[in-house]
Amino acid sequence: MLDLRLYMLQRITALMMAPFVLVHLGVMIYAIQGGLSAAEILGRTQGSVGWLLFYGTFVLAAGVHGAIGLRVILHEWAGLAGVRLNALSWGIGALLILMGGRAVFAVTFGAGT
């Protein structure tokens, strides 16, 4: 039952990430073609709750999605199972979300830069 739930959660996060990726790529193309510098881009994102929510949700979905995918790889290729597999998977997911969240916070509030 856990495998089915994880499978479904990974598919749901993939569906969530598709529009995030498209918007992110669109914004990056707009910024590059507009000749915006990194400082100008940060100037537009600083203090923006909208960008915080957008990229924060993106990071959560990507972290969960990646951790589930790596869990499958660790099980199939490294032969991990049980508590070790779960602990490593949760740790990887938490690390991905922490690193991504830190980047999102830095871009939207300027902390840690």
C-alpha positions in Angstrom: 0.0 0.0 0.0 2.9 2.4 0.8 4.4 1.8 -2.7 1.1 2.7 -4.3 0.8 5.9 -2.3 4.4 6.9 -3.1 3.8 6.1 -6.8 0.6 8.3 -6.8 2.4 11.1 -4.9 5.2 11.1 -7.4 2.8 11.3 -10.3 0.9 14.1 -8.5 4.1 16.1 -7.9 5.0 15.6 -11.6 1.7 17.1 -12.6 2.3 20.0 -10.2 5.8 20.6 -11.5 4.9 20.8 -15.2 3.3 24.3 -15.1 6.0 25.4 -12.7 8.8 24.4 -15.1 7.0 26.1 -18.0 6.6 29.3 -16.1 10.1 29.2 -14.8 11.5 28.7 -18.3 9.3 31.4 -19.7 10.5 33.9 -17.0 14.1 32.9 -17.6 13.8 33.4 -21.4 12.1 36.8 -20.8 14.8 37.9 -18.4 17.6 36.8 -20.8 16.1 38.4 -23.9 15.3 41.5 -21.9 18.9 41.8 -21.0 18.2 41.9 -17.3 21.2 41.5 -15.0 21.2 39.3 -11.9 20.8 42.5 -9.8 17.8 43.6 -11.8 16.2 40.2 -11.4 16.8 40.1 -7.7 15.4 43.6 -7.5 12.1 42.4 -8.9 11.9 39.3 -6.7 12.9 40.9 -3.4 10.0 41.1 -1.0 7.6 39.3 -3.4 5.2 37.0 -1.6 4.0 35.7 -5.0 7.5 34.5 -6.0 8.0 33.1 -2.6 4.8 31.0 -2.9 5.5 30.1 -6.5 9.0 28.9 -6.0 8.3 27.6 -2.5 5.6 25.3 -3.8 7.9 24.3 -6.7 10.7 23.4 -4.3 8.3 21.3 -2.2 7.0 19.4 -5.2 10.5 18.9 -6.6 11.9 17.7 -3.3 9.2 15.1 -2.7 9.3 14.0 -6.4 13.1 13.6 -6.3 13.2 11.8 -3.0 10.6 9.3 -4.1 12.5 8.7 -7.4 15.8 8.2 -5.5 14.1 5.9 -3.1 13.2 3.6 -6.0 16.7 3.7 -7.3 18.3 3.0 -3.9 16.0 0.0 -3.5 16.6 -1.4 -6.9 20.3 -0.7 -7.4 21.7 -0.5 -3.9 19.4 -3.2 -2.4 18.4 -1.0 0.5 15.1 -1.8 2.3 13.2 -1.2 5.5 14.4 1.4 8.0 17.6 2.2 6.1 15.8 2.9 2.9 13.1 5.0 4.6 15.6 7.0 6.6 17.9 7.8 3.6 14.9 8.7 1.5 13.4 11.0 4.1 16.9 12.5 4.6 17.4 13.2 0.9 13.9 14.7 0.6 14.5 17.0 3.6 17.9 18.0 2.3 16.5 18.9 -1.1 13.6 20.9 0.4 16.0 22.6 2.8 18.5 23.6 0.1 15.7 24.7 -2.3 13.9 26.6 0.4 17.0 28.4 1.4 17.6 29.5 -2.2 13.9 30.7 -2.5 14.2 32.6 0.8 17.4 34.2 -0.3 16.0 35.3 -3.7 12.8 36.7 -2.2 14.0 38.2 1.0 17.8 38.6 0.5 18.8 36.5 3.5 21.9 34.3 3.2 23.3 36.0 0.1 
